[in-house]
Amino acid sequence: MAMGGLGSSVGYSATEEGALTDVAGILKVKTPETAAQDVAVPAALDGDGHKGHLPGSDDSSECTFSVAYASAAHAALVALRRLTKWWTVELPDGGKAKGPGYVSKVVKGELDADAYVTTDVTIQPSGAWEFVPAA
């Protein structure tokens, strides 16, 4: 079943099970994706003369989100740069993507006369993220 993004939230805490501090004004979120890294095997080691590939360790992509710009909120997000926190992205149906990471980038979005001014945030995962389906 398709679901709209209205009602999604982003929050962080100092510990994995700590109380969440919600980030206000969420407009758009992209949760991290986990994928196996590709490890190339040189043809000389493969035995059949063809370059091969093996699955490497899992790696999580960045989590990005945009919030409606407010100077105090922007400053608070900038203050989180380089600090590892436990992040949770909650979907409207109660499913969650969560894991450790740090804010690596905070920028003001494009200024468009017909749209919200935004603060765009990038979280770099510092460990494994998991998806917990809605109960």
Backbone as CSV, one residue per row, in Angstrom:
resi,resn,N_x,N_y,N_z,CA_x,CA_y,CA_z,C_x,C_y,C_z
1,MET,0.848,-1.178,0.000,0.000,0.000,0.000,0.891,1.238,0.000
2,ALA,0.612,2.172,-0.865,1.369,3.421,-0.933,1.029,4.288,0.272
3,MET,2.022,5.091,0.686,1.821,5.912,1.865,2.476,7.268,1.623
4,GLY,1.814,8.336,2.016,2.401,9.668,1.919,3.408,9.894,3.026
5,GLY,4.244,10.896,2.854,5.288,11.168,3.840,4.833,12.022,5.003
6,LEU,3.613,12.611,4.915,3.119,13.447,5.999,3.062,12.624,7.282
7,GLY,3.661,13.118,8.334,3.676,12.397,9.595,5.010,11.734,9.882
8,SER,5.948,11.801,8.933,7.289,11.265,9.184,7.998,12.176,10.177
9,SER,8.916,11.599,10.952,9.651,12.410,11.913,11.107,11.961,11.970
10,VAL,11.961,12.864,12.448,13.376,12.582,12.658,13.708,13.018,14.072
11,GLY,14.427,12.166,14.789,14.839,12.506,16.144,16.196,11.925,16.441
12,TYR,16.801,12.389,17.519,18.122,11.892,17.913,18.211,11.808,19.431
13,SER,19.129,10.970,19.896,19.389,10.862,21.331,20.871,10.584,21.531
14,ALA,21.324,10.745,22.754,22.737,10.529,23.065,23.085,9.045,23.100
15,THR,22.090,8.200,23.391,22.318,6.753,23.486,21.287,6.008,22.650
16,GLU,21.536,4.733,22.423,20.654,3.935,21.573,19.212,3.903,22.078
17,GLU,19.013,3.798,23.369,17.656,3.707,23.931,17.225,4.984,24.638
18,GLY,17.990,6.081,24.448,17.681,7.341,25.129,16.430,8.013,24.588
19,ALA,15.943,8.985,25.355,14.771,9.761,24.939,15.121,10.584,23.702
20,LEU,14.222,10.574,22.722,14.475,11.276,21.465,14.166,12.765,21.563
21,THR,15.012,13.558,20.953,14.757,14.975,20.718,14.320,15.069,19.266
22,ASP,13.090,15.494,19.034,12.576,15.588,17.667,13.130,16.814,16.958
23,VAL,13.379,16.658,15.669,13.752,17.775,14.804,12.447,18.305,14.222
24,ALA,12.178,19.583,14.447,10.893,20.168,14.028,10.913,20.578,12.550
25,GLY,9.738,20.565,11.948,9.567,21.118,10.609,10.062,20.241,9.471
26,ILE,10.024,18.915,9.637,10.508,17.995,8.600,9.668,18.147,7.329
27,LEU,10.352,18.364,6.209,9.680,18.476,4.910,9.977,17.286,4.007
28,LYS,11.198,16.740,4.122,11.608,15.651,3.235,12.705,14.852,3.934
29,VAL,12.656,13.505,3.786,13.663,12.631,4.399,14.048,11.542,3.409
30,LYS,15.332,11.217,3.367,15.817,10.044,2.631,16.584,9.191,3.632
31,THR,16.053,8.011,3.912,16.697,7.129,4.889,17.916,6.436,4.272
32,PRO,18.848,5.998,5.108,20.027,5.293,4.580,19.635,3.971,3.933
33,GLU,20.402,3.592,2.945,20.243,2.286,2.309,21.466,1.457,2.672
34,THR,21.271,0.186,2.970,22.390,-0.693,3.286,22.642,-1.596,2.092
35,ALA,23.893,-1.648,1.659,24.262,-2.469,0.509,25.638,-3.079,0.760
36,ALA,25.857,-4.251,0.184,27.160,-4.893,0.283,28.136,-4.194,-0.648
37,GLN,29.317,-3.902,-0.142,30.351,-3.330,-0.992,30.853,-4.410,-1.942
38,ASP,31.307,-3.989,-3.115,31.829,-4.905,-4.122,33.345,-5.003,-3.968
39,VAL,33.847,-6.227,-3.847,35.291,-6.446,-3.746,35.745,-7.127,-5.036
40,ALA,36.600,-6.449,-5.791,37.099,-7.002,-7.055,38.209,-8.014,-6.782
41,VAL,38.149,-9.135,-7.481,39.182,-10.167,-7.401,39.970,-10.117,-8.709
42,PRO,41.267,-9.790,-8.639,42.065,-9.705,-9.872,42.032,-11.018,-10.661
43,ALA,42.090,-10.899,-11.975,42.025,-12.069,-12.855,43.116,-13.081,-12.526
44,ALA,44.277,-12.619,-12.115,45.381,-13.539,-11.812,45.077,-14.424,-10.612
45,LEU,44.196,-13.976,-9.709,43.866,-14.753,-8.512,42.591,-15.565,-8.673
46,ASP,41.820,-15.279,-9.709,40.518,-15.915,-9.880,40.632,-17.349,-10.389
47,GLY,41.690,-17.664,-11.052,41.894,-19.035,-11.529,41.413,-19.288,-12.938
48,ASP,40.398,-18.563,-13.407,39.913,-18.807,-14.765,40.282,-17.668,-15.715
49,GLY,41.084,-16.723,-15.232,41.545,-15.640,-16.092,40.582,-14.483,-16.241
50,HIS,39.469,-14.530,-15.540,38.491,-13.432,-15.590,38.450,-12.729,-14.249
51,LYS,38.310,-11.436,-14.314,38.169,-10.665,-13.086,36.860,-11.067,-12.410
52,GLY,36.909,-11.289,-11.109,35.713,-11.690,-10.370,35.331,-10.659,-9.326
53,HIS,34.217,-10.903,-8.678,33.731,-10.001,-7.630,33.195,-10.824,-6.479
54,LEU,33.433,-10.333,-5.270,32.913,-10.971,-4.062,32.142,-9.917,-3.262
55,PRO,31.137,-10.348,-2.498,30.433,-9.377,-1.659,31.322,-8.982,-0.483
56,GLY,31.431,-7.694,-0.249,32.207,-7.191,0.879,31.296,-6.906,2.058
57,SER,31.786,-6.116,2.969,30.998,-5.785,4.152,29.847,-4.854,3.782
58,ASP,28.827,-4.837,4.630,27.700,-3.937,4.416,28.115,-2.504,4.691
59,ASP,27.510,-1.588,3.973,27.784,-0.175,4.156,26.454,0.571,4.052
60,SER,26.234,1.531,4.930,25.010,2.324,4.901,25.280,3.672,4.251
61,SER,24.375,4.078,3.356,24.512,5.376,2.701,24.090,6.481,3.671
62,GLU,24.260,7.710,3.248,23.893,8.846,4.077,22.379,8.938,4.266
63,CYS,21.997,9.552,5.360,20.604,9.909,5.621,20.523,11.417,5.412
64,THR,19.562,11.867,4.629,19.415,13.299,4.405,17.989,13.727,4.749
65,PHE,17.873,14.941,5.237,16.531,15.483,5.467,16.551,16.993,5.315
66,SER,15.379,17.532,5.030,15.189,18.976,4.896,14.131,19.418,5.885
67,VAL,14.387,20.567,6.495,13.426,21.149,7.427,13.163,22.591,6.999
68,ALA,12.007,23.105,7.398,11.704,24.509,7.144,12.738,25.347,7.892
69,TYR,13.327,26.318,7.197,14.384,27.127,7.795,13.858,28.012,8.925
70,ALA,14.571,27.990,10.030,14.401,28.931,11.139,15.802,29.100,11.708
71,SER,16.212,30.322,11.972,17.606,30.557,12.363,18.009,29.787,13.612
72,ALA,17.134,29.690,14.614,17.475,28.960,15.838,17.624,27.463,15.556
73,ALA,16.721,26.905,14.760,16.801,25.473,14.431,18.049,25.190,13.597
74,HIS,18.355,26.082,12.654,19.556,25.924,11.834,20.800,25.918,12.728
75,ALA,20.873,26.853,13.664,22.014,26.934,14.580,22.121,25.675,15.444
76,ALA,20.979,25.144,15.900,20.997,23.925,16.717,21.523,22.737,15.918
77,LEU,21.145,22.637,14.648,21.633,21.540,13.808,23.121,21.703,13.507
78,VAL,23.579,22.936,13.301,25.010,23.184,13.090,25.791,22.757,14.336
79,ALA,25.236,23.010,15.517,25.906,22.636,16.774,26.065,21.122,16.907
80,LEU,25.256,20.343,16.195,25.345,18.872,16.245,26.416,18.306,15.305
81,ARG,26.992,19.157,14.439,27.998,18.655,13.495,29.112,17.934,14.228
82,ARG,29.495,16.778,13.671,30.616,15.975,14.153,30.372,15.312,15.507
83,LEU,29.133,15.354,16.023,28.802,14.684,17.273,27.996,13.427,16.956
84,THR,28.485,12.267,17.363,27.752,11.028,17.093,26.530,10.940,18.005
85,LYS,25.391,10.709,17.390,24.115,10.546,18.092,23.432,9.304,17.548
86,TRP,22.394,8.866,18.212,21.542,7.780,17.713,20.341,8.428,17.059
87,TRP,20.166,8.191,15.767,19.133,8.832,14.972,17.998,7.858,14.692
88,THR,16.784,8.376,14.659,15.603,7.582,14.325,14.764,8.358,13.323
89,VAL,14.434,7.701,12.215,13.485,8.249,11.248,12.239,7.390,11.362
90,GLU,11.139,8.010,11.758,9.894,7.256,11.907,8.954,7.571,10.753
91,LEU,8.437,6.506,10.134,7.491,6.641,9.028,6.072,6.787,9.583
92,PRO,5.138,7.287,8.794,3.773,7.495,9.278,3.100,6.226,9.810
93,ASP,3.491,5.047,9.304,2.860,3.811,9.777,3.535,3.239,11.024
94,GLY,4.563,3.913,11.546,5.244,3.446,12.744,6.537,2.695,12.473
95,GLY,6.835,2.367,11.212,8.117,1.752,10.883,9.243,2.739,11.163
96,LYS,10.431,2.211,11.482,11.543,3.092,11.845,12.840,2.644,11.196
97,ALA,13.638,3.618,10.780,15.025,3.381,10.388,15.845,4.045,11.482
98,LYS,16.797,3.303,12.067,17.547,3.905,13.161,18.973,3.388,13.214
99,GLY,19.843,4.251,13.727,21.233,3.869,13.855,22.096,5.059,14.260
100,PRO,23.376,4.798,14.492,24.282,5.862,14.913,24.807,6.654,13.721
101,GLY,25.079,7.918,13.950,25.647,8.747,12.900,25.915,10.141,13.416
102,TYR,26.581,10.908,12.584,26.879,12.294,12.958,26.466,13.219,11.820
103,VAL,26.112,14.447,12.175,25.759,15.443,11.175,27.045,15.861,10.484
104,SER,27.121,15.604,9.186,28.330,15.949,8.436,28.164,17.250,7.655
105,LYS,26.906,17.626,7.388,26.695,18.834,6.584,25.357,19.463,6.945
106,VAL,25.367,20.789,7.091,24.146,21.561,7.307,24.233,22.766,6.384
107,VAL,23.313,22.872,5.434,23.339,23.988,4.484,21.939,24.564,4.315
108,LYS,21.888,25.836,3.961,20.604,26.430,3.611,20.278,25.985,2.196
109,GLY,19.033,25.588,1.988,18.604,25.155,0.664,18.461,26.333,-0.274
110,GLU,18.038,26.023,-1.488,17.833,27.062,-2.503,16.745,28.030,-2.060
111,LEU,16.927,29.282,-2.439,15.905,30.286,-2.162,15.011,30.382,-3.380
112,ASP,13.761,30.003,-3.208,12.794,29.976,-4.294,11.561,30.736,-3.817
113,ALA,11.126,31.697,-4.595,9.989,32.536,-4.197,8.710,31.734,-3.989
114,ASP,8.611,30.556,-4.618,7.385,29.760,-4.530,7.514,28.543,-3.627
115,ALA,8.545,28.506,-2.782,8.740,27.322,-1.940,9.308,27.735,-0.586
116,TYR,9.295,26.788,0.349,9.894,27.020,1.658,11.395,27.240,1.519
117,VAL,11.951,28.090,2.376,13.399,28.149,2.546,13.719,26.994,3.497
118,THR,14.718,26.213,3.170,14.992,25.014,3.962,16.407,25.009,4.532
119,THR,16.581,24.169,5.525,17.894,23.760,6.008,18.016,22.306,5.597
120,ASP,19.071,21.974,4.849,19.286,20.604,4.385,20.409,19.984,5.207
121,VAL,20.144,18.798,5.747,21.062,18.148,6.682,21.478,16.787,6.143
122,THR,22.761,16.462,6.299,23.282,15.147,5.919,23.827,14.473,7.167
123,ILE,23.367,13.246,7.412,23.881,12.440,8.517,24.724,11.325,7.915
124,GLN,25.965,11.227,8.348,26.865,10.154,7.914,26.765,9.021,8.930
125,PRO,26.284,7.840,8.531,26.223,6.727,9.480,27.615,6.379,10.009
126,SER,27.681,6.086,11.303,28.945,5.679,11.907,28.885,4.234,12.372
127,GLY,27.849,3.528,11.968,27.650,2.116,12.301,26.457,1.614,11.514
128,ALA,26.037,0.412,11.833,24.922,-0.213,11.113,23.589,0.426,11.469
129,TRP,22.781,0.679,10.446,21.413,1.141,10.629,20.478,-0.040,10.396
130,GLU,19.354,-0.039,11.071,18.382,-1.096,10.886,17.013,-0.512,10.603
131,PHE,16.192,-1.287,9.903,14.819,-0.906,9.673,13.932,-1.800,10.527
132,VAL,13.099,-1.174,11.320,12.170,-1.910,12.184,10.770,-1.681,11.631
133,PRO,10.131,-2.735,11.075,8.788,-2.564,10.507,7.763,-2.159,11.569
134,ALA,6.669,-1.554,11.117,5.583,-1.185,12.030,5.018,-2.443,12.682
135,ALA,4.594,-2.301,13.917,4.034,-3.453,14.668,2.654,-3.802,14.182
